[in-house]
Amino acid sequence: MKQLKNFLVLEDGAVTVDWVVLVALVVGFVIVTFTNIMDASEIFAGHIATYLTNWTF
């Protein structure tokens, strides 16, 4: 009975869940951001390569 009372009173578990959710959101945001940056940089590099290939002296 004491363990059940402690479980209901203590907030350690809730704080842990909050941190896990927060870290998961940050990791997801970083993954999405880096994916978009990588895609955009590949497209930009392709444009630069095309420009330099078609450049005549």
GIVEN-V197504 format. One record per residue. N is the residue number from 0. SS is DSSP state (H for helix, E for strand, C for the rest). PSI is psi in whole degrees, -180 to 180 (* if undefined). NEAR is the number of other ideal C-beta (glycine too) atoms within 12 Angstrom. Layout:
<<N & SS & PSI & NEAR> <N & SS & PSI & NEAR>>
This chain:
<<0 & C & -36 & 7> <1 & H & -38 & 9> <2 & H & -40 & 9> <3 & H & -42 & 9> <4 & H & -44 & 9> <5 & H & -40 & 12> <6 & H & -41 & 13> <7 & H & -27 & 12> <8 & H & -42 & 12> <9 & C & 147 & 14> <10 & C & 11 & 12> <11 & H & -41 & 12> <12 & H & -40 & 14> <13 & H & -39 & 14> <14 & H & -40 & 12> <15 & H & -45 & 13> <16 & H & -41 & 13> <17 & H & -45 & 14> <18 & H & -39 & 14> <19 & H & -44 & 14> <20 & H & -43 & 14> <21 & H & -46 & 14> <22 & H & -40 & 14> <23 & H & -40 & 14> <24 & H & -41 & 14> <25 & H & -44 & 14> <26 & H & -43 & 14> <27 & H & -42 & 14> <28 & H & -42 & 14> <29 & H & -42 & 14> <30 & H & -45 & 14> <31 & H & -42 & 14> <32 & H & -48 & 14> <33 & H & -36 & 14> <34 & H & -44 & 14> <35 & H & -39 & 14> <36 & H & -42 & 14> <37 & H & -44 & 14> <38 & H & -44 & 14> <39 & H & -38 & 14> <40 & H & -33 & 14> <41 & H & -41 & 14> <42 & H & -45 & 14> <43 & H & -42 & 14> <44 & H & -36 & 14> <45 & H & -40 & 14> <46 & H & -42 & 14> <47 & H & -43 & 14> <48 & H & -41 & 13> <49 & H & -43 & 12> <50 & H & -46 & 12> <51 & H & -32 & 12> <52 & H & -38 & 10> <53 & C & 0 & 10> <54 & C & 128 & 9> <55 & C & 151 & 6> <56 & C & * & 4>>
